[in-house]
């Protein structure tokens, strides 16, 4: 069964039971340079694997790039 999330403003279907960590991996992002918010709450990187996503969740993923 799939669920629908909003990821950075775009609708995305994922498998039910998807965690924030598996979503990040699926999108090809690196956790080390990432800040994540789920429903406007910051999720600590150490909690990505334990954060299950649910139907309708709003996820914002922001990556930081080195340089200036």
C-alpha positions, 0 to 999 in steps of 0.5 A, spaced: 500 500 500 502 506 498 501 513 501 502 520 498 507 525 501 508 532 500 516 533 499 519 540 498 512 542 495 511 536 490 506 530 491 510 523 492 507 516 492 512 512 497 510 505 500 507 505 507 512 504 512 517 508 509 521 512 514 525 518 513 531 515 512 529 511 506 526 517 503 532 520 503 536 514 500 531 513 495 532 521 493 539 520 493 541 525 498 546 525 503 544 525 510 550 528 513 549 535 509 541 535 510 536 538 515 529 535 515 522 537 517 516 533 517 510 537 518 514 543 520 518 540 526 525 539 525 527 531 525 534 530 528 539 526 523 539 520 529 532 520 528 531 519 521 531 511 521 526 511 527 521 517 523 515 513 520 512 517 515 504 517 514 499 519 509 499 527 508 505 528 511 509 534 509 516 533 508 522 539 507 529 537 505 534 542 505 541 540 503 547 545 505 553 546 500 560 548 502 563 554 499 561 561 499 
